[in-house]
Amino acid sequence: ITNYDKIKNSKTPAVFRGITKAKHMKVCQENNRDFYYIDTGYFGNIRKKLYHRITKNAMQNLSPIIERPHDRLSLTGWHSTKFRGGRDILLCPPSAKAMGAFDLDLDVWLEETISTIKQHTDRPIVIRKKVGRRERTTVDTIEMALSQNVHCLVTFNSIAATEAITFGKPAFTLGPNAAQAVSCNDLSKIETPYIPTLDEVTAWAAHLAYCQFTEADMRNGTAWKILNESKDNDD
């Protein structure tokens, strides 16, 4: 563990935890220096943060879906739900801190996104701002929100998109997002969102299960082996 200023001129791969290190990751990208980004996992963290996503040279896994066995997915307790319709647009903006990592202003993004949605639908828009972890895992879960007559979910880079797809609601991802392979990024299609097949959803989830790891996976070398098993995993 070190201070970035002490290793900023090195070419040794760096490991960062959390969105506040975005400026350092940008420097690594500009200098073709590999880095590994660690943050909360995509799924499997209902009560405790057991899983942590680790991505090489990006903040979320954006690579094409790799066909994977379902062993790691089964360990998370993940299961899919058939897609079903609803009435409302559930808009889940990220935190101001997350938007800042992309040099975007949250209020401006929110205003522009709402305006664009209204150009293509008159459905009610329900805004769900990010609340504390205790609330998110007990009295105000994303599953509770998605069960309230939701037509689709709209977000930027939030993991809420992953949860929406899992719970059977189509998603629109307007920024770099691990759910973009099974969602849409064109708000003009808000009335007819992309709905992946359950087979597509399961293949995508199995892929993401190989992109998140427990502490034990990090200690015993499993995470390192999976992350570096192919040159295709560089983004």
Secondary structure as GFF3:
##gff-version 3
##sequence-region A 1 235
A	DSSP	alpha_helix	4	7	.	.	.	ID=ss1
A	DSSP	beta_strand	14	17	.	.	.	ID=ss2
A	DSSP	three_ten_helix	19	21	.	.	.	ID=ss3
A	DSSP	alpha_helix	22	30	.	.	.	ID=ss4
A	DSSP	beta_strand	35	40	.	.	.	ID=ss5
A	DSSP	beta_strand	52	56	.	.	.	ID=ss6
A	DSSP	alpha_helix	71	75	.	.	.	ID=ss7
A	DSSP	beta_strand	88	92	.	.	.	ID=ss8
A	DSSP	alpha_helix	96	100	.	.	.	ID=ss9
A	DSSP	alpha_helix	106	120	.	.	.	ID=ss10
A	DSSP	beta_strand	125	127	.	.	.	ID=ss11
A	DSSP	alpha_helix	133	137	.	.	.	ID=ss12
A	DSSP	alpha_helix	142	146	.	.	.	ID=ss13
A	DSSP	beta_strand	150	155	.	.	.	ID=ss14
A	DSSP	alpha_helix	160	166	.	.	.	ID=ss15
A	DSSP	beta_strand	171	173	.	.	.	ID=ss16
A	DSSP	three_ten_helix	180	182	.	.	.	ID=ss17
A	DSSP	three_ten_helix	187	189	.	.	.	ID=ss18
A	DSSP	alpha_helix	198	209	.	.	.	ID=ss19
A	DSSP	beta_strand	212	213	.	.	.	ID=ss20
A	DSSP	alpha_helix	215	220	.	.	.	ID=ss21
A	DSSP	alpha_helix	222	227	.	.	.	ID=ss22
A	DSSP	three_ten_helix	231	233	.	.	.	ID=ss23
###
